[in-house]
Amino acid sequence: MNPWMAIPAPVLLSLLAAFALTIVPLPSAIAPARPEWVLLVLVYWGMAFPRRVGILVAFLAGLFLDVLQHQLLGQNALAMALAMFIVLQIYPRMRVHPLWQQAVVVAFLVGLTRLLNIWIQGAIGFPPGSGLYWSPILTSALLWPLVYHILRDARRRWLLHLT
């Protein structure tokens, strides 16, 4: 069965929105602090639909992100799959914690993906430009409550629409 067929419509739409937010041009002063939109969306849906949004979906989303960002093919795919593996291991505990504690976990996941990406980039000879490389950790954690509430409302509306 096609993995995209089992994915609910709000998941696909929010992933498309996350991809769009990832490639929207920003002023050069704030561009390095761009939140990891795709990872934020994947974390939420991994917690909400762990059987439908898993490692394969994260890997495919990461491949698409690699193509969008003109990066080494598989770099983001590996990072997203690893982050989703961790989310799937801890989601029962993570769902019951307050949003600020979830934001700490999100910061850890973003930091892990950034660390994996910097390692891969360094291995192929492209080290990061500055310390601002790590700023998406903070911006993603700060935006987690907003993303959480928007996606939760979308999920609730979608579930009500089905009944």
Secondary structure, DSSP 8 states (H G I E B T S, - for coil): --TTTTS-HHHHHHHHHHHHHHHS---TTTGGG---HHHHHHHHHHHH-TTTSSHHHHHHHHHHHHHHTT--TTHHHHHHHHHHHHHHHHHHHHTTS-HHHHHHHHHHHHHHHHHHHHHHHHHTT---SSGGGGHHHHHHHHHHHHHHHHHHHHHHHHHHHH-
